[in-house]
Amino acid sequence: MNKRTRNMILAVIVIAGGIGFGYIWKNYGFTPSAQEAPALSKKTTEQILLDGKVVSEKKADLGFILPEKIKIISKKVGDVVKTGDILATQESADLQAEVSAAQASLLGAKAELNKVGHDLKKEELKLHGLSSYERKQQQTQISSNKDSVIVQQSAVDLALSATVGASAQLEKTILRAPFDGIITRQDGEIGEVAGASVPAFMTILSKEPLRKIEAFASELDVAKIIVGEKAKVVFDVLGSQKTMLATVSVIDPTVIDNQGKSAYRITLMLDEADEAIKPGMHASVAF
């Protein structure tokens, strides 16, 4: 076999081998192993971190309505109070006099009503045994007595209304606890004038175990948070090792200004309370 022939045979073998390999690759494929295959990108879940603070579930800023001097301060900051406890009172001598006068008028009106009512009954009893003419005359007298009762009943109603109004005004000089709680702020001293134009005189927070947290989310983050969603909460005071769970209870739909930025208020409730948690404590919230 000469050299030219041998080269031609080798060329044919190479071409045939290439065609065969291409056929096998096309029809049977070649699947690289998991290690050889390029890694597919996975959708990563971005963590949302919010700053929050502990707030009381019940808070009341209490103040006086009438512009009168403070006479007595019965409770101070830190005191635990019960519903209805008197916290402070204002000077009220004039109002007390009005109440006393109204009560006296009410008592007088009631006494007069009893008198005319008694007279009416007496006149009605006289009807027995009278002739027709006498009965007619007596009926006229009874009708007059009934008119007197109606007039006097109106006088009693007016006196009662005046008494209620004066008592209501007097009650405005008394500051009472609206619920069980603890006094956290006092702004005013005895002898100072307090009234509607003066900021709240006292602040009271409920003493129930604190579980409520308020946090603020940006426009981008709030769209990713839903009511009922769980979050992890860490309190600085408890240390980063202790994580508590909380549930989103309210997402305020109204945008507000939070330190110069648009934000939405998120309210969360801790699954469990901790006595170490106090109002105003910072909370780190993670979704």
Backbone bond lengths (Angstrom), bond angles and torsions (degrees), N, CA, C in turn:
res aa  C-N    CA-C-N  psi(-1)  N-CA   C-N-CA  omega(-1)  CA-C   N-CA-C  phi
1 M - - - 1.474 - - 1.523 107.57 -
2 N 1.341 112.71 125.29 1.452 114.71 -178.93 1.519 110.91 -79.48
3 K 1.284 116.00 170.77 1.476 123.09 -173.99 1.513 111.30 -64.48
4 R 1.292 118.27 -38.81 1.467 121.11 -177.85 1.513 111.10 -64.44
5 T 1.322 115.31 -42.42 1.471 119.69 -179.92 1.506 110.99 -64.72
6 R 1.339 116.21 -42.30 1.475 120.54 179.95 1.517 111.12 -61.10
7 N 1.302 118.43 -41.26 1.470 121.60 179.74 1.526 111.68 -64.86
8 M 1.297 116.12 -36.87 1.457 119.54 179.84 1.527 110.59 -66.88
9 I 1.338 115.73 -39.98 1.478 119.92 179.08 1.530 110.26 -63.50
10 L 1.320 116.82 -42.72 1.482 120.98 179.74 1.528 110.41 -63.16
11 A 1.307 116.02 -39.42 1.469 119.57 -179.78 1.515 110.47 -64.33
12 V 1.327 115.71 -41.61 1.481 119.84 179.12 1.518 110.48 -63.18
13 I 1.345 117.47 -40.42 1.473 121.56 -179.46 1.524 110.70 -63.75
14 V 1.330 116.83 -43.26 1.475 121.57 -179.49 1.521 110.29 -62.67
15 I 1.342 115.76 -46.00 1.473 119.93 -178.93 1.517 110.52 -63.55
16 A 1.324 116.74 -42.43 1.473 121.16 -179.74 1.513 110.76 -64.51
17 G 1.346 115.77 -39.94 1.481 118.99 178.75 1.521 111.83 -63.43
18 G 1.347 115.98 -41.49 1.476 119.86 179.23 1.504 111.61 -63.38
19 I 1.314 115.55 -43.47 1.468 119.30 179.71 1.524 110.74 -63.06
20 G 1.323 115.59 -41.30 1.477 119.66 -179.96 1.515 111.88 -64.45
21 F 1.292 116.17 -43.04 1.479 119.99 -179.92 1.525 110.78 -64.10
22 G 1.356 114.49 -40.62 1.473 118.17 178.79 1.504 111.12 -64.18
23 Y 1.335 117.77 -37.94 1.464 120.96 178.85 1.521 111.06 -63.98
24 I 1.325 114.89 -44.41 1.469 119.13 -179.73 1.524 110.78 -63.94
25 W 1.311 117.71 -43.18 1.496 122.11 -179.32 1.528 110.25 -61.90
26 K 1.358 115.35 -43.51 1.452 119.87 -177.15 1.518 112.23 -68.46
27 N 1.315 117.52 -42.44 1.463 120.25 -172.44 1.519 113.50 -90.01
28 Y 1.284 117.55 -31.01 1.461 119.11 -176.49 1.514 112.22 -109.76
29 G 1.277 117.26 -13.26 1.455 122.25 176.00 1.508 112.54 65.12
30 F 1.312 111.85 174.15 1.463 118.50 177.57 1.520 106.71 -144.02
31 T 1.302 116.16 109.34 1.469 121.33 -176.68 1.505 109.38 -99.52
32 P 1.307 117.00 115.46 1.460 118.31 179.14 1.509 110.45 -67.95
33 S 1.301 116.85 154.88 1.467 121.89 179.45 1.516 109.05 -68.69
34 A 1.350 115.33 167.57 1.462 120.84 -179.54 1.515 111.07 -58.65
35 Q 1.344 115.07 -33.06 1.447 118.15 -179.29 1.521 111.02 -73.26
36 E 1.381 115.74 -33.25 1.441 119.50 -177.36 1.520 112.28 -82.05
37 A 1.404 116.02 -26.16 1.461 119.35 -176.61 1.518 110.05 -68.84
38 P 1.333 116.54 143.04 1.468 118.89 177.53 1.518 110.12 -65.57
39 A 1.340 117.32 140.72 1.468 122.02 -177.32 1.511 109.73 -66.90
40 L 1.375 116.13 132.08 1.452 121.29 177.03 1.516 108.61 -81.38
41 S 1.320 116.25 138.14 1.472 119.24 -178.76 1.520 109.59 -72.29
42 K 1.306 117.21 133.19 1.450 123.50 178.95 1.524 109.17 -101.35
43 K 1.356 115.07 146.92 1.458 120.04 178.39 1.524 109.53 -72.71
44 T 1.270 115.27 118.56 1.461 119.22 -178.52 1.518 110.07 -90.27
45 T 1.327 116.54 139.88 1.460 122.18 178.55 1.517 108.65 -93.40
46 E 1.296 115.45 116.53 1.456 120.13 -177.83 1.520 109.96 -77.93
47 Q 1.304 117.28 131.66 1.459 121.44 179.63 1.524 110.12 -79.88
48 I 1.338 114.81 136.28 1.457 120.86 178.67 1.524 108.29 -102.65
49 L 1.308 116.50 124.13 1.453 122.28 179.77 1.532 109.51 -115.51
50 L 1.333 116.06 127.38 1.462 121.11 -179.72 1.523 110.33 -127.31
51 D 1.317 115.06 147.88 1.459 120.85 172.31 1.521 108.34 -92.93
52 G 1.322 116.22 133.90 1.455 120.37 179.83 1.514 111.32 -138.35
53 K 1.302 114.98 178.73 1.463 120.24 176.88 1.523 109.65 -146.51
54 V 1.310 114.86 155.17 1.460 121.32 179.49 1.531 108.71 -79.78
55 V 1.316 115.94 132.33 1.459 120.62 176.98 1.523 109.17 -128.20
56 S 1.307 115.78 152.16 1.456 120.65 178.57 1.515 109.53 -76.29
57 E 1.334 116.29 142.70 1.455 119.87 178.25 1.518 110.93 -69.87
58 K 1.333 117.00 -25.04 1.455 121.82 176.23 1.523 108.82 -127.70
59 K 1.321 115.10 125.62 1.452 120.56 177.60 1.522 108.46 -141.94
60 A 1.314 117.31 136.38 1.461 120.87 178.98 1.521 109.73 -136.39
61 D 1.327 114.96 125.10 1.467 121.28 172.03 1.530 106.58 -94.80
62 L 1.310 116.00 113.53 1.460 121.44 -172.65 1.516 111.55 -105.74
63 G 1.316 115.59 138.91 1.464 119.60 178.97 1.516 110.81 -151.64
64 F 1.310 115.51 165.25 1.458 121.52 177.62 1.522 110.03 -85.66
65 I 1.335 115.42 157.22 1.464 121.22 179.36 1.527 110.90 -100.88
66 L 1.318 115.87 -42.88 1.460 119.96 -176.32 1.527 110.53 -83.14
67 P 1.318 117.64 141.27 1.480 121.27 179.30 1.534 111.01 -79.55
68 E 1.300 115.79 78.62 1.466 121.84 -179.53 1.529 109.87 -127.17
69 K 1.320 116.36 161.06 1.466 120.92 178.69 1.529 110.62 -73.59
70 I 1.334 114.55 146.02 1.462 120.12 175.97 1.528 108.46 -75.62
71 K 1.322 115.75 126.41 1.458 120.86 -177.26 1.526 112.40 -99.32
72 I 1.325 116.36 -44.90 1.471 121.33 -176.58 1.524 109.13 -137.13
73 I 1.320 116.15 136.39 1.468 122.05 170.47 1.531 106.88 -114.25
74 S 1.306 115.83 107.35 1.469 120.73 -173.07 1.523 113.16 -85.00
75 K 1.337 117.32 -27.81 1.463 121.57 -177.73 1.523 109.33 -128.13
76 K 1.323 114.56 152.41 1.471 119.70 -179.68 1.524 109.82 -127.24
77 V 1.325 114.79 173.30 1.463 120.46 -179.28 1.536 110.03 -58.14
78 G 1.304 115.13 131.03 1.462 120.81 -179.62 1.515 113.56 99.64
79 D 1.331 117.09 -15.48 1.466 120.05 -179.50 1.523 110.63 -74.78
80 V 1.325 114.97 140.03 1.464 121.48 174.84 1.527 107.99 -89.96
81 V 1.322 116.95 132.86 1.465 120.91 -175.82 1.520 110.52 -126.71
82 K 1.322 114.58 159.08 1.458 122.53 176.54 1.525 109.40 -109.21
83 T 1.315 116.08 159.67 1.456 121.20 178.83 1.527 110.75 -55.01
84 G 1.323 116.39 127.20 1.454 121.02 177.88 1.512 114.69 92.40
85 D 1.328 118.30 -10.24 1.467 120.64 178.40 1.527 110.14 -60.58
86 I 1.340 115.76 139.65 1.457 120.56 176.56 1.528 109.40 -77.71
87 L 1.333 115.84 125.08 1.461 121.18 -178.82 1.526 111.42 -96.25
88 A 1.330 116.06 -38.86 1.464 120.96 -179.84 1.524 108.73 -163.75
89 T 1.345 115.65 159.39 1.465 120.66 177.69 1.523 110.08 -137.14
90 Q 1.338 115.29 156.67 1.454 122.11 178.29 1.535 110.53 -106.82
91 E 1.326 114.49 166.44 1.463 119.35 172.36 1.526 108.06 -60.26
92 S 1.341 117.38 134.57 1.465 119.07 -174.15 1.526 112.84 -149.97
93 A 1.326 117.66 28.06 1.466 120.49 -177.17 1.525 111.49 -58.71
94 D 1.326 117.57 -44.49 1.459 120.87 -178.84 1.526 111.17 -63.82
95 L 1.321 116.42 -43.42 1.463 120.05 179.88 1.520 111.66 -66.66
96 Q 1.326 116.62 -38.30 1.460 119.63 177.66 1.527 110.42 -63.13
97 A 1.337 116.39 -36.92 1.468 120.33 177.06 1.524 110.44 -65.20
98 E 1.321 116.47 -39.82 1.464 120.37 178.15 1.526 110.90 -63.80
99 V 1.312 115.66 -41.49 1.472 119.52 179.16 1.525 110.10 -64.01
100 S 1.322 116.42 -43.93 1.470 120.42 -179.94 1.525 110.82 -61.80
101 A 1.343 116.51 -42.76 1.460 120.46 179.47 1.528 111.14 -65.20
102 A 1.320 116.49 -41.85 1.464 120.38 179.54 1.526 110.93 -65.61
103 Q 1.316 116.70 -39.68 1.466 120.10 178.63 1.525 111.20 -65.80
104 A 1.334 115.84 -38.68 1.464 119.54 177.97 1.528 110.52 -64.52
105 S 1.332 117.71 -43.20 1.461 121.64 177.83 1.525 110.92 -62.28
106 L 1.311 115.74 -38.10 1.470 119.82 178.99 1.526 110.60 -65.12
107 L 1.317 116.16 -44.04 1.470 119.39 179.05 1.532 110.51 -61.90
108 G 1.364 117.43 -42.00 1.462 121.03 179.00 1.515 111.74 -64.03
109 A 1.348 116.44 -41.50 1.460 120.13 179.85 1.526 110.98 -65.91
110 K 1.306 116.83 -38.77 1.461 120.29 178.37 1.529 111.18 -66.39
111 A 1.333 116.51 -39.95 1.471 120.62 178.64 1.526 110.20 -63.05
112 E 1.331 116.99 -43.35 1.471 120.84 179.17 1.522 110.80 -65.80
113 L 1.344 116.28 -36.92 1.467 119.88 177.24 1.520 110.46 -63.48
114 N 1.316 116.48 -42.08 1.467 119.92 177.73 1.528 110.55 -61.55
115 K 1.327 117.27 -38.70 1.467 122.05 -178.29 1.529 111.00 -65.39
116 V 1.350 115.53 -50.34 1.468 117.82 -178.37 1.521 110.51 -68.13
117 G 1.305 116.76 -31.06 1.465 119.68 176.04 1.512 111.50 -66.65
118 H 1.340 115.70 -39.13 1.470 120.30 177.59 1.530 110.33 -66.69
119 D 1.343 117.40 -41.07 1.465 121.26 178.52 1.521 110.65 -62.54
120 L 1.327 116.54 -37.76 1.464 120.06 179.10 1.519 110.92 -62.54
121 K 1.308 116.95 -43.91 1.464 120.37 179.67 1.522 110.82 -63.04
122 K 1.335 117.25 -39.83 1.465 121.17 178.84 1.526 111.28 -61.69
123 E 1.336 116.31 -43.18 1.453 120.39 -179.81 1.519 110.83 -67.32
124 E 1.319 116.64 -35.26 1.469 119.88 179.01 1.523 111.16 -67.49
125 L 1.331 117.16 -34.07 1.462 120.92 179.39 1.533 112.19 -68.61
126 K 1.324 117.00 -24.93 1.460 121.43 -178.88 1.518 112.64 -72.10
127 L 1.294 117.41 -11.17 1.462 120.39 -178.61 1.526 112.25 -65.78
128 H 1.321 116.60 -27.25 1.470 120.43 -176.53 1.526 110.64 -67.98
129 G 1.331 116.27 128.77 1.460 121.47 175.77 1.499 115.15 82.77
130 L 1.313 120.91 4.92 1.457 123.50 179.50 1.527 110.64 -88.04
131 S 1.343 114.84 151.42 1.459 119.89 175.36 1.524 108.85 -71.90
132 S 1.322 115.24 172.73 1.465 119.39 -178.51 1.518 111.33 -60.31
133 Y 1.361 116.33 -43.27 1.463 119.47 -179.59 1.526 110.72 -64.93
134 E 1.341 114.66 -44.16 1.473 119.08 -179.27 1.536 111.16 -65.50
135 R 1.297 115.91 -36.31 1.462 119.70 178.95 1.534 110.50 -64.71
136 K 1.363 114.89 -37.52 1.455 118.12 179.12 1.519 110.78 -64.90
137 Q 1.330 115.43 -41.89 1.451 119.86 177.81 1.537 111.30 -63.63
138 Q 1.333 113.83 -41.34 1.468 118.71 -179.12 1.533 111.50 -67.20
139 Q 1.322 115.96 -35.53 1.464 119.61 177.58 1.534 110.99 -61.63
140 T 1.339 115.06 -36.49 1.466 119.22 176.99 1.527 110.85 -62.39
141 Q 1.326 115.41 -42.05 1.465 120.07 178.69 1.532 111.22 -66.05
142 I 1.317 115.94 -41.20 1.477 120.52 179.48 1.531 110.25 -63.40
143 S 1.340 116.27 -40.72 1.460 120.27 178.67 1.524 110.73 -61.28
144 S 1.347 115.53 -40.45 1.467 120.10 178.12 1.522 110.59 -64.07
145 N 1.343 116.21 -39.69 1.468 120.46 178.63 1.536 111.40 -65.77
146 K 1.326 115.58 -36.75 1.464 118.70 179.42 1.531 110.21 -65.79
147 D 1.338 115.33 -38.30 1.464 118.79 176.71 1.527 110.85 -62.00
148 S 1.319 115.64 -38.57 1.470 119.90 178.77 1.523 110.98 -64.31
149 V 1.315 116.93 -38.46 1.468 121.28 178.94 1.530 109.84 -64.06
150 I 1.350 115.33 -42.89 1.471 119.29 -179.37 1.523 110.36 -63.55
151 V 1.320 115.75 -44.43 1.466 120.03 179.75 1.520 110.90 -62.38
152 Q 1.334 115.56 -42.91 1.458 118.74 -178.12 1.523 112.41 -71.22
153 Q 1.322 116.60 -31.03 1.465 119.86 175.72 1.524 109.95 -64.71
154 S 1.330 116.93 -38.14 1.466 121.11 176.47 1.520 110.42 -63.38
155 A 1.348 115.55 -38.79 1.465 119.57 178.57 1.526 110.84 -64.64
156 V 1.332 116.46 -38.48 1.468 120.68 177.26 1.524 110.35 -64.96
157 D 1.321 117.28 -43.35 1.471 121.31 -179.98 1.528 110.89 -61.12
158 L 1.337 115.79 -43.09 1.463 119.65 178.90 1.530 111.22 -64.80
159 A 1.324 116.45 -41.85 1.461 120.16 179.42 1.525 111.09 -65.85
160 L 1.324 115.61 -37.98 1.468 119.88 177.66 1.524 110.76 -65.45
161 S 1.337 116.82 -42.09 1.457 120.89 178.75 1.526 110.62 -62.90
162 A 1.323 116.52 -40.50 1.470 120.34 178.67 1.524 110.80 -65.31
163 T 1.318 116.33 -39.08 1.470 120.83 179.33 1.523 110.85 -65.20
164 V 1.347 115.63 -44.88 1.467 120.37 179.39 1.526 110.36 -62.62
165 G 1.349 116.49 -42.96 1.465 120.18 179.97 1.517 112.56 -63.84
166 A 1.336 116.22 -43.80 1.466 119.98 179.66 1.527 110.79 -65.85
167 S 1.334 116.23 -39.16 1.475 120.27 179.13 1.525 110.69 -65.98
168 A 1.342 115.80 -37.20 1.467 119.85 178.82 1.522 110.50 -65.22
169 Q 1.328 117.18 -40.29 1.458 120.62 177.43 1.529 110.73 -64.69
170 L 1.325 115.76 -40.32 1.469 119.86 178.65 1.531 110.51 -64.78
171 E 1.327 116.58 -37.71 1.462 120.84 -179.88 1.526 111.05 -64.28
172 K 1.327 117.79 -26.69 1.469 121.10 179.07 1.526 111.95 -67.47
173 T 1.317 117.29 -15.67 1.463 120.33 178.55 1.528 111.51 -89.64
174 I 1.329 115.84 3.65 1.472 121.19 -179.37 1.525 108.88 -117.92
175 L 1.309 116.79 125.61 1.460 121.87 178.85 1.532 108.10 -98.80
176 R 1.325 116.37 120.62 1.466 121.51 -177.35 1.525 110.91 -118.51
177 A 1.318 116.18 153.88 1.468 121.42 177.69 1.525 109.05 -74.78
178 P 1.340 118.37 125.52 1.471 120.33 -179.68 1.524 113.67 -78.59
179 F 1.325 116.56 -15.99 1.471 121.04 178.62 1.523 108.65 -160.76
180 D 1.327 115.80 168.67 1.465 120.15 176.64 1.524 108.71 -65.44
181 G 1.326 116.60 133.62 1.456 118.22 -179.90 1.510 112.73 -176.45
182 I 1.309 114.98 -158.20 1.454 121.74 -178.01 1.538 108.71 -135.47
183 I 1.322 116.30 138.32 1.463 121.24 179.26 1.529 108.52 -76.08
184 T 1.322 116.47 124.95 1.467 120.68 -177.95 1.526 112.89 -113.87
185 R 1.344 117.90 -13.16 1.457 119.38 -179.07 1.523 110.30 -153.76
186 Q 1.324 115.77 143.14 1.462 121.98 174.93 1.521 107.85 -139.05
187 D 1.321 116.26 129.76 1.457 120.57 -178.23 1.527 108.69 -130.52
188 G 1.326 116.67 85.93 1.453 121.09 -178.74 1.517 111.03 149.45
189 E 1.331 115.62 155.12 1.454 121.06 -179.13 1.527 109.80 -131.06
190 I 1.323 115.29 166.41 1.459 120.88 177.96 1.530 109.40 -59.61
191 G 1.326 115.49 135.40 1.461 120.96 -179.28 1.509 114.24 95.57
192 E 1.334 117.96 -17.21 1.454 121.44 177.73 1.527 110.20 -81.72
193 V 1.323 115.26 149.94 1.462 120.15 178.61 1.527 108.83 -85.17
194 A 1.317 115.23 129.46 1.466 120.76 177.94 1.516 108.41 -124.94
195 G 1.313 116.01 147.17 1.454 119.51 -179.64 1.508 110.82 -174.44
196 A 1.325 116.28 -167.04 1.459 121.41 -175.88 1.523 112.59 -62.07
197 S 1.333 117.35 -28.40 1.462 120.62 -177.90 1.527 112.69 -82.73
198 V 1.333 116.17 -6.79 1.468 121.51 -179.04 1.528 108.98 -100.06
199 P 1.344 118.50 137.09 1.471 120.16 178.11 1.525 111.66 -54.49
200 A 1.310 115.77 165.15 1.464 121.80 -177.73 1.529 110.91 -48.22
201 F 1.314 114.78 134.65 1.456 120.72 -176.56 1.530 112.25 -79.00
202 M 1.325 115.91 -40.43 1.466 120.56 -179.79 1.520 110.43 -137.38
203 T 1.319 115.30 153.06 1.459 121.35 173.74 1.519 108.45 -122.34
204 I 1.321 115.68 134.57 1.462 120.73 179.61 1.523 108.78 -125.68
205 L 1.320 115.79 135.82 1.458 122.39 176.53 1.519 108.68 -116.44
206 S 1.320 115.93 148.11 1.462 119.51 177.98 1.520 109.87 -69.08
207 K 1.318 115.82 152.60 1.468 120.50 -179.35 1.519 111.65 -96.58
208 E 1.314 117.24 8.05 1.449 120.19 178.12 1.535 109.35 -63.46
209 P 1.347 117.98 150.87 1.473 120.11 178.78 1.529 110.25 -53.27
210 L 1.327 116.26 131.03 1.459 120.97 -174.54 1.522 111.44 -79.37
211 R 1.330 115.24 126.68 1.457 120.71 -179.97 1.531 112.47 -133.95
212 K 1.321 116.28 -7.75 1.459 120.03 -173.29 1.525 111.35 -90.96
213 I 1.327 115.42 133.58 1.466 121.92 179.15 1.521 108.36 -128.48
214 E 1.324 115.23 136.68 1.454 120.74 174.34 1.523 108.72 -113.44
215 A 1.323 115.18 129.84 1.461 120.99 177.75 1.533 107.78 -132.14
216 F 1.320 116.58 164.38 1.454 120.87 -177.70 1.524 108.97 -125.73
217 A 1.340 114.84 128.74 1.463 120.86 -177.65 1.525 109.90 -114.60
218 S 1.322 115.30 146.79 1.466 120.94 177.37 1.524 109.29 -72.93
219 E 1.342 115.44 172.24 1.457 120.16 179.51 1.529 111.14 -61.32
220 L 1.322 116.87 -36.08 1.468 120.32 -179.88 1.522 111.33 -71.55
221 D 1.340 116.65 -41.97 1.460 120.17 -176.15 1.519 112.74 -74.17
222 V 1.332 117.11 -36.70 1.463 118.85 -175.03 1.530 111.08 -64.47
223 A 1.317 117.35 -27.86 1.464 121.05 179.66 1.526 111.84 -68.65
224 K 1.333 116.40 -17.78 1.465 120.72 -177.71 1.529 112.21 -98.88
225 I 1.322 117.35 -1.76 1.462 121.77 -176.84 1.520 109.34 -109.00
226 I 1.333 117.04 138.69 1.462 120.93 179.61 1.533 109.97 -127.28
227 V 1.321 115.76 153.60 1.461 121.17 176.49 1.525 109.44 -63.46
228 G 1.314 116.65 135.12 1.459 121.68 -177.65 1.519 113.58 95.32
229 E 1.324 116.59 -9.72 1.466 120.61 -179.64 1.530 110.69 -72.76
230 K 1.305 115.35 145.42 1.463 121.90 179.19 1.530 110.41 -88.92
231 A 1.311 114.75 149.61 1.463 120.85 177.22 1.523 108.76 -141.39
232 K 1.321 114.96 155.43 1.462 120.87 175.87 1.523 108.50 -99.02
233 V 1.323 115.26 135.19 1.454 120.34 -176.20 1.521 109.97 -124.35
234 V 1.319 115.29 133.85 1.462 121.46 176.55 1.527 108.12 -124.32
235 F 1.326 115.54 131.52 1.461 121.31 177.99 1.520 109.52 -104.34
236 D 1.313 115.88 134.88 1.463 120.13 -179.52 1.518 111.20 -57.61
237 V 1.329 116.35 -39.74 1.453 120.52 -175.47 1.531 112.22 -69.31
238 L 1.327 116.76 -25.75 1.463 120.10 -178.79 1.523 112.51 -93.28
239 G 1.319 116.70 -9.58 1.463 119.64 179.99 1.518 111.27 90.26
240 S 1.311 115.48 152.78 1.459 121.23 -176.33 1.526 113.14 -70.53
241 Q 1.330 117.17 -13.43 1.457 119.74 -178.06 1.520 112.31 -76.95
242 K 1.332 116.86 -21.73 1.459 120.29 -177.35 1.524 109.85 -101.77
243 T 1.315 115.91 110.88 1.461 122.05 179.37 1.516 109.54 -108.34
244 M 1.321 115.63 133.97 1.463 120.89 178.76 1.518 109.33 -116.42
245 L 1.325 115.98 154.77 1.456 120.99 179.96 1.525 110.14 -100.19
246 A 1.322 114.90 144.64 1.464 120.72 177.99 1.523 108.47 -139.50
247 T 1.319 115.21 157.59 1.463 121.66 -179.20 1.517 109.69 -119.77
248 V 1.330 116.58 135.37 1.466 121.06 177.96 1.529 108.14 -69.28
249 S 1.326 116.92 122.30 1.462 120.84 -179.30 1.524 112.76 -105.84
250 V 1.324 116.64 -33.45 1.471 120.17 -178.69 1.531 109.42 -143.94
251 I 1.312 115.67 138.47 1.467 122.02 170.24 1.522 106.28 -120.29
252 D 1.303 116.25 109.76 1.472 120.50 -177.99 1.532 109.38 -68.80
253 P 1.329 117.80 122.58 1.478 120.00 -177.56 1.524 113.91 -76.16
254 T 1.329 116.82 -7.43 1.463 120.26 -176.80 1.522 110.51 -92.72
255 V 1.296 116.21 126.21 1.459 120.41 178.33 1.528 108.71 -74.11
256 I 1.327 116.25 139.32 1.460 121.56 179.14 1.523 109.39 -130.22
257 D 1.312 115.38 169.79 1.460 120.72 176.86 1.520 108.79 -93.50
258 N 1.308 116.69 121.57 1.456 122.15 178.98 1.519 108.50 -123.18
259 Q 1.335 115.15 99.93 1.459 121.77 -178.94 1.530 111.45 56.16
260 G 1.331 114.63 43.88 1.457 119.69 176.44 1.509 115.67 84.06
261 K 1.319 117.68 3.05 1.463 121.02 -179.48 1.524 109.74 -124.46
262 S 1.333 116.38 148.97 1.465 121.22 176.78 1.525 108.86 -71.39
263 A 1.330 115.96 134.76 1.460 119.50 -177.30 1.524 109.77 -153.96
264 Y 1.325 114.68 165.91 1.453 121.90 177.99 1.537 108.52 -123.00
265 R 1.332 115.79 136.15 1.463 120.19 -178.81 1.527 109.71 -78.92
266 I 1.324 115.25 128.00 1.462 122.70 176.84 1.529 107.95 -112.20
267 T 1.319 117.14 125.42 1.463 121.18 177.47 1.518 109.44 -106.12
268 L 1.322 115.40 128.31 1.460 121.26 178.96 1.522 109.39 -123.49
269 M 1.322 115.84 152.15 1.461 121.36 176.46 1.526 108.35 -120.56
270 L 1.335 115.22 124.84 1.460 119.35 177.94 1.528 109.82 -63.48
271 D 1.319 115.87 141.69 1.456 119.58 177.84 1.527 110.81 -65.94
272 E 1.334 116.26 -32.13 1.461 121.25 178.59 1.530 109.13 -135.62
273 A 1.316 115.60 147.93 1.464 120.64 178.38 1.524 109.91 -91.62
274 D 1.315 115.82 159.72 1.461 122.10 177.52 1.526 107.56 -139.91
275 E 1.318 116.60 127.35 1.462 120.86 -176.31 1.524 112.56 -62.68
276 A 1.336 117.31 -20.31 1.464 120.38 180.00 1.519 112.06 -74.91
277 I 1.328 117.32 -14.42 1.463 121.25 -177.31 1.525 109.31 -83.03
278 K 1.329 115.45 128.63 1.459 121.46 -178.27 1.538 109.57 -122.44
279 P 1.347 116.93 159.48 1.454 120.24 179.20 1.536 111.39 -59.23
280 G 1.316 116.04 138.94 1.456 121.47 176.86 1.517 114.87 88.24
281 M 1.323 118.43 -7.67 1.462 120.13 -179.34 1.525 110.67 -65.51
282 H 1.336 115.07 142.57 1.462 120.67 179.20 1.526 110.51 -74.10
283 A 1.328 114.88 140.33 1.463 120.85 178.74 1.517 109.00 -132.19
284 S 1.331 116.96 133.62 1.463 122.44 175.01 1.518 107.41 -97.54
285 V 1.302 116.62 120.63 1.475 122.04 -175.05 1.524 108.87 -111.19
286 A 1.329 116.08 128.75 1.467 121.11 -178.72 1.524 110.60 -125.89
287 F 1.328 116.07 132.26 1.466 122.41 175.98 1.522 109.47 -109.74
